[in-house]
């Protein structure tokens, strides 16, 4: 048996001998065709597992001159890669007449077609190791492989090698890199590439525009289109697809119509994706007739997705005849389409069927009532509810839950009053729904009313009802009443304990929350992941960093509860509020899961407290990359700049908000007074007592101005309106309780301290994070929130 060296020596001899006198290929009637020989040889090469098998095949390839076939060269290369031998690749491939780089590229292209992306990267690394020159095609294949797997780390490395190789000037490579970064949501990288190269073609512009649309920067996409036109680049149908999609999301019908006119005036072909986008835009903007007109005018094949969109549009518009006509024309019907049609008939047809029933049972009445409630039309639901001749507890519960879901608390409490004078007895589900509504609205008096009803009717506080009652008292700022109710429940489960711990956390009573948690452990009750969220939140409010770390570690090490993003968020909030900003950043960097928007928001809030503008900008960048239209992020950054007196930056943020079309979320405050829940919105003049409220507001502002505290906005925030109403409508010795949907701003917080002292009133405000108890010029949060 010959050794390996002998085999290689023999191979070299064969190569030298054969190529010294090039063979000729004779063709006879009975000979095998060249293509058949190629297929046969490729099959033999695929079956090779060692050099011994390869030698006779290689000799045959040389004698038949098939060695010069690029396809054969690729399979020879693949064979040597499979056995891990690269010493003799170049001597053999150099004789094929096919350039070395092309052979490797052909292999890489084939691996892409087969879906073997990992092999593409292995081939690339082997090319680098062997010193094989890389060309534009090599990099194109590599970028395509990165796109399929979103391998950004690998993509960055390839990008660097492109620049080192001097191929960074290639427009096609630049466009492909932009496509990779865009697909991965890396807006900054796309923008840098786009702005760096002046010779932008339509593909470059399309990639940048589509990236903006994908990231939700819709107005920026439309602005870029105008710059594209100024630059003299002619848009194509792909440009229009992205832009019309942006108009659809913005519900900007006028801009959509302008783009449609441009398409027709410039002779762009309306079919496929562009046709679908135009029809979808008209449907989503409520222009069903325009959509149908386009369908009739442009004859092209409509896919099932567009059919479904059209039919859904007609169903929502209440035109079931048109929806059914289209439905009948379809040859392919998916589940979504069937569901859409059925839901349409349930809304129009159900009433007709109900009216035809010879005998209407309470079940049939309640079924149709539930349908109205699920549709979200509370007016129709209430009208139908009033028609029910003999309502049972299910009828009342259905209507109560409807009002609760829609946050119509005034109507809900009025309904409960009607229930009490009816002959129907509420059950535990009724009471739990009512207590949940009281908790959401901060309606303490209504909650007490429900509690009195429970006591009067000797209803036992089980864990579900007890949890709802404690949650109500906790969220209404009555922690003592919450604990009284907690003590009344004899057999407490983990949900009850957790609710009580959470109530202490919202009040900022960290040590009481910890004491309760310790007591819970001693009782043998095992905490769950929600318990630890409440506990870590309490540590955050109390600035207890060591305790926070202790319970964060104990959660996984002792109870085997894996931390979720909420637990990491609590820890970032705890470290940030305590001023440990560098430690918070390190904590984020070492998290085993990707930080989400809540993590970066927590860090931004901490930067606001401790006036770290640079870190706030860093957190803002990450936050807006994830959620480009997050209005709270822009507002918070604006406030941080304002605190530092950087008014140019404040103006930039406000311009950015306007450009993005982002509307700042309106503040909404609720206050319960004389059995009625009143709602106030910033700058609202709709209350019947608006004149008295604004007179009181002027008086409040006068007292505040004496303390040289300036209001940040032109219109009063909703919590100030609610407090002004509380001052004019309640006795002087009562607490004013307000629930606000947003976090209280610095100016309002400072103002409330002054108002509490000036009017000698306790003011309790529950924002979307915690309670603030203002009394005699100070706040329970100690100005840390």
N, C-alpha and C positions, 0 to 999 in steps of 0.2 A: 504494500500500500504506500502510495506516495504521500510525503508530508505536505503541509500547507505551503511551505516555501517552494517546494517542487511544483505545486499546482500553479502558483503565481508565475514561476519561471516559464512554465509551459504556456501559460496564457500570454505572457509578453512575447514569446517566440512566435506564437500563432498570429498575434496582432502584427508583428513586424513583417513576417513572411507574406501574409495575405495582402497587406497594404502596399508592399513593394511592387505588386502586379495587380492592379484593380480588376475585380472579376466583371464578367459580362453576364447579363441575365438573358437566357434564351426563352422565347415564348413559343410554345406549341399548342396545338388544338387541345391536347389532353393535359396540359400543365395546369397547376393550381393557380388561380388568379392572385395578383399581388395582395389585394385586400383580404382574401381568405388566408394567405400565408401570414399576413400581419396579425390577424385575429388568432391564428393557431399559435404563433410565437408568443404573443402576449399571454395566452393561456398557459404556455409552458413556463414563461417567466414568473407568473403568479404562483405556480406550483413549486418553484425553486425554494430550497431551504438551506443550501450550502453551496460552496464554490464548485464542488465536484459536479453537482447538477447543472451549474451555470455554464461550465466550459464548453460542452458540445453545442449548447444552444447558441452561445456567443460565436463559436466558429461558423455555425450555419448562418447566423445573421450577417457575418462578414462576407461569406461566399455568395450570398444572395443579394448583397448590398442593401438589405433591410435595416442595417445598422444606422443608415442615414435618415430613417423615418423618425420625425420628432416624437411620435407616439411611443415608438419602441424605446427611444432614448429615455423618455420619462419613466418607463417601467424598469429599465435597467437601473436608473437612479433609485427608484423605489425599492428594488431588490437589495441594493447595497445598504440603504438606510435600514431595511428590516433586519439585516444580519449585523448591523453596527460596524461595518467596515468602510472607511472613507479613504484609505491609503491608495486604493487603485481606481477610485471613481474618476479622477481627472485623466489618467492615462487612457482609460477606455472611452470616456465621453468626448475627449479631444479628437478622437478618430471618427466620431459620428458625423462631423461637419455641422452639427447644431451648436450654436453659441451656448456656453455653460449656463449663463444667467437665464436664458430662455427655457432651458430644460428644467431648471429648478422652479421657475415661475409656472411652467405648465403643470408640474406636479402640485404646486400650491393651489393653482386654479381648480384642478381636479379634486383636491381635498375639500375645497370650499363647496363644490357642486355636490359632493357626497355628504356634506354636513359634518365633516370631521374637522371642526374648528381647532380643537386641541392639537391635531396633527399639523395644521397650518403654522401654529406658533413654534412647534418643535422643528419644523422644516426651516423656519426663519432663523431660529437660534443656531441650527446646524450650518446654515449659509454663512452666518456671521463668524462662527467658529472656524469654518473652512476657508474663510476669506473670499467667498464668492461675491463678486460685485452685485450691489443691489441697484435696481433701476426703478423708474416710475411705476411700472407694472407691479413690481414686487410690493411696493408700498401701497398701491391700490388694493391688492389682495389682502394685505395685512389690515388695512383700515376697515375693509368689509368684514373681516373676521372679528374685529373689535366691536363693530356695530351689532353683530349678531349676539354677542355675549355681554355687550356693554362693559367691556374690560377697559375702564378708563386708565388704570395704572399702566397697563400694557400700551394703551393708546398714547399716553404721555411720553413713554419711552420711545415709541416709534416716531412720534412728532419730533422729539429731540434728534433722532438719527437722521430724519429727513433734512432738518436744518443743517446738521453737520455735513451731510453729503452734498450740500449746495443745491438740493432740489426743492428748497422752500419757495422758490420763485414760481414753481409749477402751479398754474391756476387750478387745474383739475385736482391736484393733491390738496390744495388749500380748501377747495369746495368740499372735498370728501371729509377732510378733518372737521370743517364746520358742521357737516352733517352728523358726524360722530358725536361731537360735543352737544349739538342740539338735541339729538336723540336721548342723551344722558341727562338733559336738563341743565347743562353747564353754560348758562347764559353769558357769563363774563368771558369765558374762553372763546365762545362764538363771536361775541362783540369785538374782542381784541383782534381776532383774525380778520374780521370784516373791515375794521377800521384801519388795519395795518397796510392793506394792499389797495392801491388806488385803481388798479385795472379790474374792477368788479364787473362780472358779466351777470346775465339774468339769473343764473344758478346761484351765485353768491347772494344776490338780493332776495331771491326766493327762500333760501335757507335761513337768512336772518329774519325775514318777515314771519316765516312759519314757526321759528323758535319763539318769537314774541307772542304769537297766538297761542302756542302750546303752553307757555308760561303764564298766560292770562294777561299779558301786557297788550291789550287789544288796541288801545288808542295809539300806543307807540308803533304798532304794526301799520296802522293807517297813516300815521305821520311819515313813516319810512317809505311808504308807497309814493307820497308826494315828492320826497327827496329823490327817489328813483327816477321819477319823471323828469325832474330838473336835471338829473345827471345824464339824461338822454338815453337811458336803457329802456328798451321796449318790453313791457310785461307780457307774459304768456298766460296760458290757461291755468298753469300751476300757481302763478301769482294770484290770479283771480279767486281760485279755490280758497286759499288762505285768507284773503281779504274779506270775501263774502262770509266765510265762517266767523270772522271777527265781528262783522256787522250783525250776524245772527245772534251771537252771544251778547252783544250790546243792545240788541233789539233796536238798532239804528236803521230804520226802514229807508230814510232819505239817502243815506250814504250807500246803502245796498242798491237802491234804484239807480244811483249815479254810476256805480260800478257795472251794473247790468247794461246801462246805456253805453258805457265805454266798450264793453264786450261786443255789443252789436255794431256799434259804429266802426270798430276796428277789425271786423271780420273774424273774430275768434270763434272757433267751432264750439258750439254748445252741445256737449254730449258727455256721457260718463259722469265723472266726479263733479265737473262744473255744473252740469245740468241738475244733478242731485242737490248741490249746494244752493243753487238759485231757488229751486222749488222749496227746499227746507227753510230757507230764509223767509220767503213769503208766508209760509205756513206759520212759522214761529212768531212772525210779526203780525199775525192775525189777518193776513190778506189771502184768504182761501180762493177767492175769485181769480186773483192774479196768478196764483199757483196753478189753478186749473187751466187758465188761459195759456200759460206756458206749456202745459202738457199737451193741449190741443194743437198748439202752433208748431211745436218742435216734436217731430215724430222720431222717437228713439226708444230703445228697449228700457223699460223701467224695472229696476231690481226690487226684491222683496222688501228691503229696508225702506226704500222710498214709498212703496205702496203702503207699508205700515204707518209711516209718518203722515201720509195724506189721509188715510182713513181715520187715524187718531185725531187729526186736525178737525175733520168733519164731525166726529163724535163729540169733541169738546165744544164745537160750535152749535151742537144740537141738531145738526142736519143729518139724521140717520138715513134718510132716503138716498142722499148722495154717497154716504159711507157704504151703504149696502150695495149700491150700483157698482162701485169700485171693487168691493169685496167679491161680488159675483163674477167680475171680469178676470179675477186672479186664477192662475193655474196652480201656483204654489202658495200654500197658506201655512204660516208658522204658528206656534203656540201663542206668541204675543199678539198676533193678529186676531186670533179667535177670542182671546181674553178681552181685547179692546172692544170688539163687536158685542160680546156678551155684556160687558159693563155698560155699554151704551144702551142696550135694550133693558137692562136691569133698572137704569135711571128713567127711561120713558115708559117702557112696557110694564114695569112692576106695579106702578100706580093703576094702570088700566086693568091688570089682572086682579089687583086687590079690590077695585071697585066692582068687579063682576062676581066676587065671591058671594054665594047665597047666604053664608053664615060666617061672620067675621069673629074669630076667636081672639082672645087677648094675645095669643102667640103670634097670630098674623099681624095684629096691630104693632106689637113690639118688634117684629122682624122688619117691617117697613120703616119704623122709627129708627131702628139701628142703621138702616141703609141711608136715611137722610143725615144722621149724625156722622157716619163715616165719610160722607161727601164733604163735610165741613160747612154745610149751609145751615147755620144755627137758626136763621129766621124760619126757613121751611120746616126744620125739625121741630121748633117750638110751636108753630102753627098746627102741625100734625099732632104733636103731643097734646095740645089743648083739645083736639077733637076726640081723643080716646075716651070712650064713655066710662069704662071701669078700669082705671089704672091700677096696676099692681106694683110691688116694690121694684120689679125689673124695669118697668116703664120709668119710674122716678130715677133709678140708678143710671139708666141709659142716658137720660137727659142731663143729669148732674155731671156724669163723666164727659159728656159733650161740651158743656160749659167750662169744665176744668181744663180739658185739652186746648180749648180756644182762649183760655185766660180771660173769660168774661165773668169776672168774680161778682160784680154787682148783680147780674142776672142770676148767677148761681145762688147767692145768699137769699135773694128774693124767692127763688124756687124752693129753698129749704124752709122758709117761713110758710109757704103754701103747703108743703108736705106735712108740717107739724099740725096744721088745722084740718088735714084730710083724715080719712079713716084708715090710712095705710101706715103701718109701723115700719120705720127704717130698720134695716139689718146692719150687720157689721161692715159690709161692703159700702153701704151708703155713708156710714160714719167715717170710714177710712178715706173715702173720696173727698168728703167735706173737710176733714182735717188736713189733707194734702193741699187743698185749695187755700185754706187758711194759712198754711205754712208758706206757700208761694207768694201770697199777697201781703204777708205780715199782718193779717187781720186777727189780732190777739183777742179782741172782744167777741168776735164770731167764734173763735176757737174755744174760748171759755164757755160760750153758749152751748157748743156741742158737748163739752166736758160735763156741764151741768145736766144736760139731757141724759148722758151716759149714767151719771150718778142717780138721777131721779128714777130712771127705769131699771136700776140695779143690773146694768149690763156688765158682765165680768170683763176685766182687762186681760185679754190673752196677749200673747206676744205680738201678734200683728196689730191689734188695736192699740196696745200699749206703745209700740214703736211709733205708730202714726201720731199718737198724742204727745209723746216726748219730742218727736221731730218738730211738731207744730210749736210747742212752747219754746224749744231751743231756737228755732228760726224766727220766732217773734220776740226774742230777746228776754224771755222770762225764764232764766236758768233755774231759779228756786222752784218754780212750779213744775219745771221739767223733772227735777230731782224728786219732788213729792210723788209725781206720777210713776217715776222709775221705782220708787220704794214700794208702791202699791202692788206691783206685779210680783207674784210669789215665785214663779218658775221662769227665770230669765234666760233667754237664749243669746247667742253671739250677736244677733242683729240688734237686740235691745241694748246690750252693753256698748256696742259700737256707736249707736245713735247718741247715747249719753256722753260718750267720750268726744264725739264730734261736736256736740253742743258746747262742751267746755272749750274745745279748740277754737270755735268761732268767737267765743267770748275772750279769747286770749289767756285763758286760765290753764296754762301749761301744766303746772304741778298738780292741779286737781285732776286733769286728764290722766296724768301718769299714775296718780294714786288710784284712780278708778280702774285703770288697766291692771295694776298690781293686784287689786282686790279680785278682779275677774280671773286672773291666773290662779290665785289662791282658791277660788271656787271651783277650779278644775275646768273652766270654760276655755276651749282652744280658740285663739284669735284667728281671723281670716285675713286676706290681703286688704280688705276694706278697713279693718280695724287698724292696720298699720298705716294706712293713708291718713286716717284721723289722728293717730298718735304722732306721726311725723309732722303733720300740719300743726299740731299743738306745740311741738318742740320749735317749729319755725316761728310761730307767733311769739313764743317766749324767749327766743334767742338761745335755746339750749343746744349748743353744737355737740358737746360730748354725749349728751343723752340721745340726740338724734342719731349719731353714729352707732351708739350702743344698740338701739332698737332696729336700725337698718341692718346691722350685722346679725342680730338675733333672729330676725325674720327668716333668713335663709339657713343659718347654721343650726338653729334649735328647732324651728318649726317647718323647715324644708319648704318654705314659700318663696319661690323665685321672684325677685323684684320686677315689677312692671314699670312702664314709662312714667306712671303717676308717682311711684315711689322715688324714682330718680329725680323727678320734677320737684318733689318736696325737699329733697336733699340740696338741690341747687338753690332753691328758694331760701332754705335755712342758712346755707353758707353765705349766700349773697347778702341777705338781710343783716347777717351778723358782721358784714364788712370783710369777710374772707373771700374777696373776689378772685384772687389768683388761685386759691384752693378750689373755688367753684369751677374755674376754667379747666384746671387739671382733672377735676372729677368728671367733667363732661368729656374730656379727651380720652379718658380711660373707661368710659361706659362700654359695656359689651354690646349694647344695642344702639342704633343710630338715633341721635337726638332729634326730637320732633319740635314743632313750633312752640309747644308749651315750655320746653326746656329753655329755648332762646328768649322767650317772653319773660320767664322768671329771671334770667340773667339781666335782661334790659331793665326790668323794674328795680333790681338791686343797684344797677349803675345809676339809675335816677336818684335813688336814696343817697348814694355815696358820691355823686357828681363825677363819675368816670366816663367822660365823653368818648374817648378812644375805644374803650371796651364796649360801650353802648353801640357805637357804629359797627363794630365787629359782629355783635349779636344781631343787630338790625339787618346786616347783609345776609347772614345765614337764614334769618327768619323770613325775609322777603323773597329769598330764593325758593323757599318751600311754599310760601303763601304770598304771591306777589300782590294780592289785593287785600291784605290784612290791614284794615283801617286803623286798628288799635296800635299797630307797630309804628305807623307814621305819626299818629297823635302823640304817642309816648316819646318818640324821638324829637318831635317839635317842642314838647314840654321840656325835655332835657336841654335842648339848645336855648330855649327861652330863659331857663334858670341861669344859664351861663352868660346871658346877654348877647348871644350870637344870633342876631336878628336876621342877618342875611341867610343863614342856614335855615332859620324858621321859615322864611319866605320860600326857599327852595323846596322844603318839605310840602308846603301848602300848594305850590305850583305842581309838584309831582302828583299829589293827590288829585288835583284837578285834571291833569293830563291823563292819568290812569282811569279817570271816571269813577273814582272810589268815593262813595258817600260815607261820611263819618256817621257811625251809629248814634242815633239820637238817644239822649239820656231820658229815662222814664222812671218816675217815682210814684209810689203808691202810699197813701195814708188813709187809715181807717178812722172815720169820725162819725159819731152819732148813728152807728149801725150801717154806714155806707162806706164803701171803698172808693176813694177819689184817685184819679190818675192825672199826673201832670207831666208834660213834655216841655223841654226847653223852648222858651219863647211862646208858650201856649196862652191864648186869650179866650179860650172857649168856655171856661168855667163860668157858671151863672154869677159867681161872686168875684169875677175878674177884677172889677174896679177896686173893691176892698183889698183884694190880695196884693195888687200892685201898689196901692197906697202904703200897705204894711211893708212891702218890699222896699219902697223908697225910704221909709223910716229906718229899716234895717241897714240899708246901704249908707245912710247918713251916719249911723253909729259905727259902722265898719270903717268908713272913710276917716274917722277921727283917729283910728289906729294906723292910718297910712297903709291900708291893705287895698291893693287895686285888683279889680275883677279882670280875669284874663280874656273873657269873651264879651261880645257886644250884647248878647241876650243872656238873661239869668238862667243858670242851670236848674234842672228840674227839682233837685232836692231843696233849693232855696225857695222855689214856689210852694212846695209841699209844706215846708216849715212855716212860711208866711201864712199859709192857710191854717195850719195848726195853731198858730199864735192868736188868730182872730176868731177861731171857732171852738176853742176848748178852755176850760177853767184854768186859772193861773197856777194851780198846784199839781196839774197832771203832766205826765211825761208825753212828749211828742215823739211818735214812733214812725219812721219812714223806711221804706224798702226801695233801694235804687238798683237798677239793672247793670250799672257800670261802676267801676272803681272810683271812689270819690277823689276829686282833683285837689291839688294843694291849696288853691285859693278858697274853695268851698270848705275844706277842712279847717283852715285858719279862721274863716268867717264864722263857722259853727261854734268855735270856742268862744269867740267874742259875743255871739248872740246868746249863748247859754248863760254867760255872766251878766250881760246887759239886761236880760229879761228874767233872770233868776229861774230858768227852766232847764230841766234835764231833757236833752235831745238824743234820741237813740236812732242811729242810721245803720241799716244793714246794707252794705254794698255787695258786689258779687264775690267778695273775698272774705269779709269778716264783719264783726260788729264794732261800731264806734259809739261810745257813751260819752257825750259832752256834758260836762257839769262844772259850773263855777270857773270857766275859762280854761279847762284842760280836757284831754281825751284819754279814754282808757287804753288806747293803743300806744300811748307815749310817743306819738308822732312817728311811729314805725309801722308802715302798712304797705 
